[in-house]
Amino acid sequence: MNEQPRASFGGKLSVILVAAGSAIGLGALWRFPYIAGKHGGAAFLLVFLLSVLVVGIPVMLAEFAVGRHTKKNAVGAFRALSKRWSWLGYSGVLGALLISGYYYLIAGWSLEYFISSVTGDMFSSTLSYKEQFDLFQASWKPLLCGILFILMTHFIVSRGVEKGIEKASKIMMPALLIILIIMAVRVAFMPGASEGYSFFLSCDFAEAFKAETIMMAMGQAFFSLSVGMGCMVTYASYFKQNNNMVSTSFNVSILTLFVSVLAGLVIFPAVFSAGLQPTEGPSLVFVTLPEIFKGMPLAAVWSAIFFLLVILASLTSTISFHEVLTAYFAEEFGLCRKKAAFVTTMISIVLSSVTFFSLFGIDFFNMFDYITANILMPLGGMFTCIMVVWFMKKGFMKDELTNYGKCNRWFAPVVIFMLRYITPLLILYIFIKNFI
């Protein structure tokens, strides 16, 4: 086995930015707006917020505890705590694997739009932005861009934890936030923006508490926070022992919520200003954002900057699930990091190709998305909660949450109560309700 000294992240800010980088990506910028658009705007936002607080944060803390305590990859971490629960680690690895089957293709869309912005083709074309997107989807470009995105991710992950993952996150996350804020200010002055704000911020409580809305919001919370698929277990294995996990989880969740809401405040006013429908679906961001830029001075420049930052935000997420697989192959099969990263990259290319071609008429894109966000992640999170509070030695979670009595002593009992009774039962109830 590989017995090299285990790397660790730097200070508190580095930990927050890296973990937030895993959470903040296409989940917030791409998936949240179109899922919210399909499920009532503010109604979805309300349930999403509750899902993050009641489900997302407790599950994240459970995964932090498993990863930091064991200092191992997702499979090795659960096996080290209990061999009976090692299947949870494999579930996380499977989730990361399936996400890699479609996520790189979507990330590749931002790469194409960046190139189109730089060349000016996006704004010089006589086709509508919807027609441009459909034409792009009908070509080979999505697969080629997706493979290029895989190679970009490989380059960063193969450089290691400190020089690759941590360094990249510290540059990319602040830049993304600045540009999103500028975009939110810009769309506020577009004609018809008020209708977008009304749609996004006015709540229909009847819609909010439908079983489907709750299930999708909970799935989005898992997807946005990168829990239930081994990412936070793997990243927490690089935390220093004195890291305040509670503070980190809240900071990551707040940043994720902030970016998700900010994305909605950018997308929906632009949607209504352009006369489009908020239920457009997965293409929503790529059809509506050019509408924002075309009325701005130096439209191509602003568009290029934004889609570059979408690329960077996407990279922080692709890095996280690439790292889940890389750490697994490195530690479970005794491979050096570069070889483990190479194996992960090759598997990702094959899966992306299968998803793109939709073999045997199967829609792998939506199938992988549904399985990961609505089955593997929620169930993985639920059983992680059950394991850490019901089957680990007494005091395990209390010791991890308080750093053995040094912090969070008043808050630890609240989290443990949530993990023991509220969070897993809520996940189970919604899961069963959705399928019935």
C-alpha positions in Angstrom: 0.0 0.0 0.0 1.0 3.6 -0.4 2.3 4.9 2.9 3.3 8.4 1.9 2.7 11.2 4.5 -0.9 12.4 4.1 -1.2 16.0 2.9 -3.4 18.5 4.7 -5.1 21.9 3.8 -3.6 25.1 5.2 -5.5 27.5 7.5 -9.2 28.1 8.2 -9.8 30.1 5.1 -8.3 27.4 2.8 -10.5 24.8 4.3 -13.6 26.9 3.8 -12.8 27.8 0.2 -11.9 24.3 -0.8 -15.0 22.8 0.8 -17.1 25.6 -0.6 -15.5 25.1 -4.0 -16.7 21.5 -4.0 -20.2 22.7 -3.1 -20.4 25.8 -5.3 -20.2 24.9 -8.9 -22.8 23.9 -11.5 -25.0 22.8 -8.6 -25.6 26.5 -7.7 -25.0 28.2 -11.0 -26.7 25.7 -13.4 -28.8 23.2 -11.6 -30.4 25.4 -8.9 -31.9 28.0 -11.3 -33.6 25.5 -13.6 -34.8 23.2 -10.8 -36.2 26.2 -9.0 -37.8 27.4 -12.2 -39.6 24.1 -12.6 -40.8 23.9 -9.0 -42.3 27.3 -8.3 -39.3 29.7 -7.8 -39.6 31.0 -4.2 -41.5 27.9 -3.1 -38.5 25.8 -4.0 -36.1 28.3 -2.5 -37.9 28.1 0.9 -37.8 24.3 1.0 -34.2 24.3 -0.2 -33.2 26.6 2.6 -34.9 24.3 5.2 -33.3 21.3 3.6 -29.8 22.8 3.9 -30.4 23.6 7.6 -32.2 20.5 8.7 -30.6 17.9 6.4 -27.5 19.3 4.6 -25.5 20.6 7.5 -26.0 17.6 9.9 -25.0 15.2 7.1 -22.0 17.3 6.2 -20.8 17.3 9.8 -21.3 13.5 10.0 -19.1 13.2 6.9 -16.5 15.6 8.2 -16.3 13.6 11.4 -15.7 10.3 9.5 -13.1 11.8 7.2 -11.1 13.8 9.7 -11.1 11.0 12.3 -9.8 8.4 9.9 -7.6 10.4 7.5 -8.6 8.0 4.6 -10.4 7.9 1.3 -14.2 7.4 1.4 -14.1 3.6 1.3 -11.1 3.3 3.7 -12.7 5.8 6.1 -15.9 3.8 6.6 -14.0 0.5 6.7 -11.6 1.9 9.4 -14.6 2.8 11.6 -16.6 -0.4 10.9 -16.1 -3.1 8.3 -19.9 -3.6 8.3 -20.4 0.0 7.0 -17.7 0.0 4.4 -20.4 -0.3 1.7 -21.2 3.4 2.5 -17.8 4.3 1.2 -18.4 2.4 -2.0 -21.8 4.1 -2.4 -20.0 7.5 -2.2 -17.4 6.4 -4.8 -20.3 5.1 -7.1 -22.0 8.5 -6.7 -18.9 10.4 -7.7 -18.4 8.0 -10.6 -21.9 8.5 -12.0 -21.8 12.2 -11.6 -18.6 12.2 -13.7 -20.6 10.6 -16.4 -22.6 13.8 -17.1 -21.1 16.6 -15.1 -18.1 17.0 -17.4 -20.4 17.4 -20.4 -22.3 20.3 -18.7 -19.0 21.9 -17.6 -17.9 21.6 -21.2 -20.8 23.8 -22.3 -19.3 26.7 -20.4 -16.0 26.1 -22.1 -17.7 26.3 -25.5 -19.5 29.5 -24.5 -16.2 31.0 -23.3 -14.6 30.3 -26.7 -17.6 31.6 -28.5 -17.5 34.8 -26.4 -13.8 35.4 -27.1 -14.2 34.9 -30.9 -17.4 37.0 -30.9 -19.4 34.3 -32.7 -22.0 34.3 -29.9 -23.1 37.9 -30.7 -22.4 38.1 -34.4 -24.6 35.1 -35.2 -28.1 35.7 -36.7 -29.5 32.7 -34.8 -31.3 33.2 -31.5 -29.4 32.0 -28.4 -31.8 29.1 -28.1 -31.1 28.1 -31.7 -27.3 28.5 -31.1 -27.6 26.2 -28.1 -29.6 23.5 -29.9 -27.1 23.6 -32.8 -24.2 23.2 -30.4 -26.0 20.2 -28.7 -26.5 18.5 -32.1 -22.7 18.6 -32.8 -19.7 16.7 -31.5 -18.6 19.8 -29.6 -20.2 18.9 -26.2 -18.2 15.7 -26.0 -14.9 17.3 -27.1 -15.3 20.2 -24.6 -16.2 17.7 -21.9 -13.0 15.7 -22.6 -11.0 18.8 -22.5 -12.6 19.7 -19.2 -11.6 16.3 -17.8 -8.0 16.9 -18.8 -8.0 20.3 -17.1 -9.3 18.6 -13.9 -6.7 15.9 -14.2 -3.9 18.5 -14.4 -4.9 20.1 -11.1 -5.7 16.9 -9.2 -2.4 15.3 -10.3 -0.5 18.2 -8.8 -1.6 17.2 -5.3 -3.7 18.6 -2.5 -1.8 21.8 -1.6 -0.3 22.8 -4.9 -3.3 21.7 -7.0 -6.7 21.6 -5.2 -6.1 24.2 -2.4 -4.2 26.7 -4.6 -6.9 26.6 -7.4 -9.8 27.1 -4.9 -8.2 30.1 -3.3 -8.0 31.9 -6.6 -11.3 30.8 -8.2 -13.9 31.2 -5.5 -13.4 34.9 -4.7 -13.3 35.8 -8.4 -16.6 34.0 -9.0 -18.3 35.9 -6.2 -17.2 39.3 -7.4 -18.4 38.6 -11.0 -21.8 37.2 -9.8 -22.4 40.3 -7.7 -21.6 42.6 -10.7 -24.0 40.5 -12.9 -26.8 40.7 -10.3 -26.5 44.5 -10.3 -26.5 44.6 -14.1 -29.7 42.6 -14.5 -31.6 44.8 -12.0 -31.7 47.5 -14.6 -33.0 45.3 -17.4 -36.7 45.8 -18.6 -39.0 43.3 -17.1 -36.6 42.3 -14.3 -39.3 43.0 -11.7 -41.3 40.0 -13.0 -38.3 37.8 -12.5 -37.8 39.0 -8.9 -41.5 38.4 -8.3 -41.3 34.9 -9.6 -38.2 34.0 -7.6 -39.1 35.7 -4.3 -42.9 35.3 -4.1 -43.9 32.0 -2.4 -46.8 29.7 -3.2 -46.9 27.6 0.0 -49.2 25.0 -1.6 -46.4 24.4 -4.2 -43.7 24.5 -1.6 -44.8 21.5 0.4 -45.7 19.2 -2.4 -43.8 15.9 -2.1 -42.0 16.3 -5.4 -40.9 19.9 -4.5 -39.5 18.7 -1.1 -37.7 15.7 -2.7 -36.2 17.9 -5.4 -35.1 20.5 -2.9 -33.5 17.9 -0.6 -31.8 16.4 -3.6 -30.5 19.8 -4.6 -29.3 20.4 -1.1 -27.2 17.2 -1.3 -26.0 18.1 -4.8 -25.1 21.7 -3.9 -23.3 20.8 -0.7 -21.6 17.8 -2.2 -22.7 15.4 0.6 -23.6 11.8 0.2 -21.0 11.0 -2.5 -17.7 10.8 -0.6 -16.5 14.4 -1.4 -16.7 15.8 2.1 -15.4 12.6 3.7 -12.4 12.7 1.3 -11.8 16.5 1.8 -12.2 16.2 5.6 -9.4 13.6 5.6 -7.1 16.5 4.7 -8.4 18.7 7.6 -6.0 19.4 10.4 -7.1 18.0 13.7 -7.9 21.4 15.3 -10.2 22.5 12.5 -13.6 23.7 13.8 -15.9 21.4 11.8 -19.1 23.2 12.9 -17.9 26.6 11.9 -16.6 25.2 8.6 -20.0 23.5 7.8 -21.9 26.7 8.5 -19.6 28.9 6.4 -19.7 26.5 3.5 -23.5 26.3 3.7 -23.9 30.1 3.9 -21.6 30.6 0.9 -23.5 27.9 -1.1 -26.9 29.5 -0.2 -25.6 32.9 -1.1 -24.3 31.9 -4.5 -27.5 29.9 -5.2 -29.7 32.9 -4.4 -27.4 35.2 -6.3 -27.6 32.9 -9.3 -31.4 33.1 -9.1 -31.3 36.9 -8.9 -29.1 36.9 -12.0 -31.0 34.3 -14.1 -34.7 34.9 -13.5 -34.8 38.7 -14.2 -32.9 37.9 -17.4 -35.3 35.2 -18.3 -38.4 37.4 -18.0 -36.6 40.3 -19.6 -35.8 38.1 -22.7 -39.4 36.9 -22.8 -38.3 33.3 -22.1 -39.8 30.7 -19.7 -38.3 29.9 -16.3 -39.0 26.3 -16.9 -36.6 26.1 -19.8 -34.7 23.3 -18.2 -30.9 22.4 -18.3 -30.2 25.0 -21.0 -31.6 27.8 -18.9 -28.3 29.4 -18.0 -26.8 29.1 -21.5 -29.9 30.5 -23.2 -30.5 33.5 -20.9 -27.1 34.8 -19.8 -26.2 36.0 -23.3 -29.3 38.2 -23.1 -27.7 40.0 -20.2 -24.4 40.6 -22.0 -25.7 41.7 -25.4 -27.0 45.0 -24.0 -23.8 45.8 -22.1 -20.8 47.8 -23.4 -18.0 45.3 -24.3 -20.5 42.5 -24.4 -18.0 39.9 -25.6 -15.6 40.8 -22.8 -18.1 40.5 -20.0 -19.5 37.3 -21.5 -15.9 35.8 -21.7 -15.2 36.8 -18.1 -18.4 35.3 -16.8 -18.1 32.0 -18.7 -14.4 31.8 -17.7 -15.6 32.0 -14.1 -18.3 29.4 -14.7 -15.5 27.2 -15.9 -13.5 27.9 -12.8 -16.5 27.2 -10.5 -17.2 24.0 -12.4 -13.5 23.0 -11.9 -13.8 23.3 -8.1 -16.6 20.7 -8.3 -15.1 18.4 -10.8 -11.9 18.5 -8.8 -13.8 17.2 -5.7 -15.3 14.1 -7.2 -12.2 13.4 -9.3 -10.3 13.5 -6.0 -12.8 11.1 -4.4 -11.9 8.5 -7.1 -8.2 9.4 -7.2 -7.8 9.0 -3.5 -9.7 5.7 -3.7 -7.5 4.2 -6.4 -4.3 5.6 -4.8 -5.0 4.2 -1.3 -6.9 1.1 -2.0 -4.7 -0.1 -4.9 -1.4 1.3 -3.8 -1.0 3.6 -6.8 0.9 6.9 -6.8 -1.2 10.0 -7.2 -0.4 10.5 -10.9 -1.3 7.0 -11.8 -4.5 7.1 -9.7 -5.5 10.4 -11.3 -4.8 8.9 -14.8 -7.1 5.9 -14.1 -9.8 8.2 -12.9 -9.4 10.4 -16.0 -9.7 7.5 -18.4 -12.8 6.2 -16.6 -14.4 9.7 -16.8 -13.7 10.0 -20.5 -15.4 6.6 -21.1 -18.4 7.4 -19.0 -18.8 10.9 -20.6 -18.7 9.3 -24.0 -21.4 6.7 -23.1 -23.6 9.5 -21.7 -23.1 11.6 -24.8 -24.1 8.9 -27.3 -27.0 7.5 -25.2 -26.4 3.9 -26.0 -29.4 1.6 -26.6 -31.7 4.6 -26.4 -31.1 5.1 -22.7 -31.0 8.7 -21.5 -27.9 8.3 -19.3 -27.7 12.0 -18.7 -30.9 12.3 -16.8 -30.6 8.8 -15.4 -27.3 9.5 -13.8 -28.5 12.8 -12.5 -31.6 11.3 -10.9 -29.8 8.3 -9.4 -27.2 10.4 -7.7 -29.2 13.4 -6.6 -32.4 11.6 -5.5 -31.2 8.1 -4.5 -27.5 7.6 -3.8 -26.9 11.0 -2.1 -30.0 11.0 0.2 -29.6 7.4 1.2 -25.9 7.7 1.7 -26.5 10.7 3.9 -29.2 9.0 5.9 -27.1 5.9 6.6 -24.1 8.0 7.5 -26.2 9.8 10.1 -27.4 6.4 11.5 -23.9 5.0 11.6 -22.1 7.8 13.4 -24.7 8.2 16.3 -26.2 4.7 16.6 -23.3 2.3 15.8 -20.1 4.2 16.7 -18.8 4.2 20.2 -20.6 6.5 22.6 -19.1 10.0 22.4 -17.7 9.7 18.9 -19.6 12.6 17.4 -19.4 14.7 20.6 -15.6 14.4 20.6 -15.4 15.2 16.9 -17.8 18.2 17.0 -16.1 19.7 20.1 -12.5 18.8 19.2 -12.5 16.8 22.4 -14.1 19.5 24.5 -12.3 22.6 23.1 -15.2 24.2 21.2 -18.9 24.0 20.2 -19.8 22.3 23.5 -23.3 24.0 23.6 -24.0 23.1 20.0 -22.9 19.5 19.8 -26.0 18.1 21.6 -28.2 19.9 19.1 -26.4 18.4 16.1 -26.3 14.9 17.7 -30.1 15.1 18.4 -30.7 16.1 14.7 -28.5 13.2 13.5 -30.1 10.7 15.8 -33.8 11.5 15.2 -34.7 14.3 12.9 -32.4 14.2 9.8 -32.5 10.4 9.0 -36.2 10.2 9.6 -36.9 13.2 7.4 -34.8 11.8 4.6 -36.5 8.4 4.9 -40.0 9.9 4.9 -39.4 12.1 1.9 -37.7 9.3 0.0 -40.6 6.9 0.6 -43.2 9.6 -0.1 -41.6 10.4 -3.4 -41.6 6.8 -4.7 -45.2 6.1 -3.4 
